[in-house]
Amino acid sequence: MGSTRGSARDQAARLPPAPGVYRFRDASGRVLYLGRATQLRSRVRSYWGDLGDRAHLAPMVARVARVEAVACDSAHEAAWLERNLLQARKPPWNRAPDGGQESEVWVRLSDDARNPGLTVVYDKDERARSFGPYLGGRQVRLAVSGLCRVLPLNYAGGELTGTGHDLARIKGVGPGDRAALAARAAAVLSRDPAEVSALKTSLIERRDAASAGLAFELAARLQQEAEALDWVTAEQKVTRPGPADHDACGWSDGTLARFEIRAGRLAGWTLRSCGAAAARRHLAATKPEWAAFAQRNAELAARLSGLSEG
């Protein structure tokens, strides 16, 4: 179904104030551009305002007939979804490198008695306990810095010398604390709500204390670490390690939204017209952990109106 340029502007106004990925189609249904946003509504509406340093997109905006979007559970999830979709197929108006600029990284946790600690690495270490993948090397390093600030696992080893011994004493940790610190760090990286909340509370308390003591640079660093912790521990299901291949579907008001998960990555997203009876088998085959995501986005697709093949 086609729509007018004014309709596309109206669709933008109906987007949720949530992180996600959006794409623009022309009157023939061709995908022109795909992007991500921390706030879908304001970002997409901005294309019909002053484009500023995006003036080169004005000819593309003039051709937009339809807006489609996927609302994600976090900005990190939106970043991964944009990367996956652009690696699968790059629309003509996307100029950035496929998948964006962020590095793909992992966090390796070692509870070795001699040299425990957390390390940001670019490849999963199959011999060690690893968490990820994450996008954004700088963000992940800041998160690990905050983790180590509160849970100084790297000072709980048995082979510290000189300054290391002094810092361990100042931080009040020793080899006897290694197992507990490693377990708490693993719980944070596994997104345990209580442990994540406790760690963030500690960082915020330290930030406020630094600010009160006029240590503004330290306070700014602690704020960055708290924000990076949010990035690392937020809901993110669209890219996971493993060979999982399946589809996740949601249905609303005649619209079937289908998400293609291949090798653990959500790499395809299509919309089509579908009756309630035909949709049932697709919904029944959707894994429970994907049901809410798929249903929410089917409802969003129906609200935006206009059906398309992806």
KAJO-V395063 format. One record per helix or strand of 2 or more residues. SS is the DSSP state (H for helix, E for strand). FROM is the first residue (numbers start at 1). TO is the last residue. Records with the same first field share a line. If there is no record, write none. Layout:
SS: FROM-TO, FROM-TO
//
This chain:
H: 5-13, 40-48, 52-61, 75-88, 137-150, 153-155, 163-171, 175-189, 193-212, 216-233, 276-284, 288-304
E: 20-25, 31-37, 66-71, 104-110, 117-121, 129-135, 246-252, 255-262, 265-273
//
